């Protein structure tokens, strides 16, 4: 069970490009959200899904645009360079591409629960791509749906055409912009967010279909999915460490018990994720210590306690090993930078 849902880093990178194209004050948005260029450049970045709520609220406030999701969707680059794109292109037809995309949708978001249905001569994709809290922010749904339309047109070389778009959120004061950008009827206050199109489009052949490449792309997608499942274990260990840290009773055995695993099993799974318990614990303590030193006025003694150390001297030695300076020097450096 995935407790902390995340989105693939490509989603925020595409939004970043759209903000730049649309002239949004990116620096101010990132400053308010605590996002840095280094964070955005992480190779296997996954962002907290629920942070979408705050992110879009900040975007609307900074841009002063009540339709910011819709307008960023207009400037959104086409989703490219990911294994999901390769699966679509190497599949024999558009319908097979959709089915494979659905099979590996977690590569895009842990919150995604997309399905394809066919009703007579119409096909419908139900876009459960967000939790309820995120779906209530209409900007996300509108931007994502526009991005999906651009992608479908790209992989079908312009042949894809929506018949109707249904949104769960309430209707805006005017839907003129929606109809212009979506190029189809748009309905609001619907039970589900859905993209309707003629079922015959599912049979559109792919100009790039290649059985051998498709096999390789499916292997790659499976490997990436397995890597995410291993990272789930690391995330669960971090969560339990956070709960236990102040008690000082943080050990592999205790964490394994909380996760209903044998210590040997937990050790093996962490090894498969290219880490170990001591490394996860040290990284968590280091991140927490740096956050407390740079963003709060907590005393060093209190930070020692909050990070689970029994003695200040032990904390000082560990922090110097992690960061290359003492906690006091680190705090002073961050204050000067601010």
Protein Blocks (a to p, Z undefined) as FASTA:
>chain_A
ZZbdcddfklmmmmmmmmmmnopafklmmmmnopafklmmpmklccdfklmmmmmmmmmm
mnopaklmmmmmmmpccdehiaklmmmmmpmblklmmmmmmmmmmmmomkbccddddehj
accddddfbcfklmmmmklmmmmmmmmmmmmmmmnnomaccfbdcdfbdcdfblklmmmm
nopacdehifbdcddddfklmmpccfkbcfklmmmmmmmmmmmmmmmmmmmmmmmmmmmm
mmmmmnopacfklmmmmnopafklmmmmmmmnopafklmmmmmmmmmmmmmmmmmccdfk
lmmmmnopabfklmmmmmmmmnopafklmmmmmmmmZZ
